[in-house]
Amino acid sequence: MGKQASRAPQKSKLRVSRDGWKERAAEKQRELKRLRVTVRDLINSREQWKERAKELREQVEALQQANVSSFGDSPAWLVFGG
């Protein structure tokens, strides 16, 4: 019974150690998941802003083309200048 009695504290320490390890591992997994979600959201946001910038750039080019074609080859400052 001497060995059984001496193993009880060891088992308790191992159990506490294991439980601590499991909790730390679970916390790391939660943090990884949170970071993955953040990265996913940032990537989606970046793609939306890229698309918006592309649309606006195309609008600017279309307006510049319309401006040039409506005034011919003369620059706008000549038409509105004094």
Secondary structure as UniProt FT lines:
FT   HELIX           2..71
FT   TURN            72..73
FT   HELIX           76..80
//
